[in-house]
């Protein structure tokens, strides 16, 4: 084994051990209504985003299949206090999802994120907000929808599932 591979392996083991102990902060509580009778394009339009890179990758994936009507959802924003970033997406995804599970939460889905973004448009100006509950492949990468801001523009973007930093919040729903 090369010295670089050995160093990376040791760093990865240390990261895995450390990341399982990351402190978590649950943020403010929010509520919104998810309208599953809307198409994904209509849900995106309701958010009045200045730019949208999500519809191309998500519209054909069937995230709304089988769901009808309107549902009230209570949300919380969860932040991992320390940096969670690595080149191996399963470690980070498992860490975040495990932390949500430990809190009695599940990751929000794309329709839930869109309802949240439409009702609370200024929240994404404070920090990126990711919905880990809907994952698709795009250009060979696993990606999720993220509400964010670029300059003064609100956006609906794609975030690579591989790494998340302390500035990011994860939209979650009580199980």
C-alpha positions in Angstrom: 0.0 0.0 0.0 1.4 3.4 -0.9 2.1 6.0 1.7 -0.7 8.2 0.4 -3.3 5.4 0.5 -2.2 4.5 4.0 -2.4 8.2 5.1 -5.8 8.6 3.5 -7.1 5.3 5.2 -5.9 6.5 8.6 -7.5 10.0 8.1 -10.7 8.3 7.0 -10.8 6.1 10.1 -10.2 9.1 12.3 -12.9 11.1 10.5 -15.4 8.2 10.9 -14.7 8.0 14.6 -14.9 11.8 15.0 -18.0 12.3 12.9 -20.1 9.9 14.9 -19.5 12.2 17.9 -20.4 15.5 16.2 -22.6 17.8 18.3 -26.0 18.7 16.7 -28.1 21.8 17.0 -31.8 21.7 16.2 -32.9 25.1 15.0 -36.3 26.9 15.0 -39.5 25.1 14.2 -41.5 25.9 11.0 -44.7 24.6 9.4 -45.9 24.6 5.8 -48.5 22.8 3.7 -47.2 20.5 1.0 -49.6 20.4 -2.0 -49.0 17.1 -3.8 -51.7 18.0 -6.4 -49.2 20.5 -7.9 -46.7 19.3 -10.5 -43.1 19.7 -9.6 -42.8 22.6 -12.0 -45.7 24.3 -10.2 -44.1 23.7 -6.8 -40.8 25.2 -8.1 -42.7 28.2 -9.5 -44.5 28.8 -6.2 -41.0 29.5 -4.6 -40.3 32.3 -7.0 -36.6 31.5 -7.2 -34.3 33.7 -9.2 -32.7 30.6 -10.6 -33.4 26.9 -10.7 -31.1 24.0 -11.6 -33.2 21.3 -10.1 -36.2 20.8 -12.5 -34.1 19.2 -15.2 -32.8 16.5 -13.0 -35.8 16.0 -10.7 -38.9 16.3 -12.9 -38.7 12.8 -14.5 -37.8 10.9 -11.3 -41.3 10.3 -9.9 -40.9 12.0 -6.5 -44.6 12.8 -6.5 -45.9 9.4 -7.5 -48.8 8.1 -5.4 -49.1 11.2 -3.3 -52.3 13.3 -3.5 -53.8 16.2 -1.6 -52.4 18.6 0.8 -50.5 17.7 4.0 -49.4 20.0 6.9 -45.8 19.4 7.8 -43.7 20.6 10.8 -40.1 21.2 10.0 -36.9 21.8 11.9 -33.6 22.9 10.6 -30.7 20.8 11.9 -27.1 21.9 11.9 -24.1 19.7 12.6 -21.9 22.0 14.7 -18.6 20.9 13.3 -17.3 20.4 9.7 -18.6 17.3 8.0 -16.7 16.9 4.7 -15.0 14.1 3.0 -14.5 12.6 -0.4 -16.6 9.5 0.5 -20.3 10.3 0.4 -21.5 7.3 2.4 -19.7 8.4 5.5 -21.1 11.9 5.4 -24.6 10.9 4.3 -24.7 8.1 6.9 -23.5 10.5 9.6 -26.1 13.2 8.8 -29.0 10.7 8.4 -28.0 8.8 11.6 -27.9 12.1 13.5 -31.4 13.0 12.2 -32.6 9.5 13.2 -31.1 9.9 16.7 -33.2 13.1 17.0 -36.4 11.3 15.9 -36.3 13.0 12.6 -36.1 12.1 8.9 -34.6 14.0 6.0 -37.1 16.2 4.2 -38.1 15.3 0.6 -38.0 17.6 -2.5 -41.7 18.5 -2.3 -41.3 19.3 1.4 -38.2 21.5 0.7 -40.2 23.3 -2.1 -43.1 24.0 0.3 -40.7 25.3 2.9 -38.9 27.5 0.4 -42.2 29.0 -0.9 -43.4 29.9 2.6 -40.0 31.0 4.1 -38.2 32.6 1.2 -35.7 34.6 3.4 -34.5 31.6 5.4 -32.2 30.4 2.6 -30.5 33.9 2.6 -29.0 33.0 6.0 -27.5 29.6 5.1 -27.9 26.8 2.5 -30.7 24.4 3.3 -30.5 20.8 2.0 -33.1 18.1 1.6 -31.4 14.7 1.9 -34.6 12.8 1.5 -34.7 13.0 -2.3 -31.5 11.9 -4.1 -30.9 11.6 -7.9 -27.9 10.9 -10.1 -26.8 13.8 -12.2 -23.7 13.7 -14.4 -22.4 10.7 -12.4 -22.9 12.3 -9.0 -25.5 11.7 -6.3 -27.2 15.1 -5.8 -29.9 16.6 -3.6 -31.9 19.8 -3.8 -30.5 22.8 -1.9 -32.1 26.2 -1.2 -29.4 28.8 -1.4 -28.4 32.3 -2.2 -25.9 33.6 -4.7 -25.2 37.3 -4.5 -28.6 38.6 -3.8 -30.5 35.9 -5.8 -32.4 33.1 -4.2 -31.8 29.8 -5.9 -32.9 26.2 -6.0 -29.7 24.3 -6.8 -28.2 20.9 -6.7 -25.7 19.9 -4.0 -23.4 17.0 -4.3 -24.2 14.5 -1.6 -20.5 14.0 -0.8 -19.8 16.7 1.8 -21.5 19.3 4.0 -20.0 22.1 6.0 -21.2 23.7 9.2 -23.0 26.6 7.4 -25.4 24.1 5.9 -28.7 23.3 7.6 -30.7 20.1 6.9 -34.4 20.3 6.6 -36.0 17.6 8.7 -39.4 16.3 9.6 -40.4 14.6 12.9 -41.0 10.8 12.3 
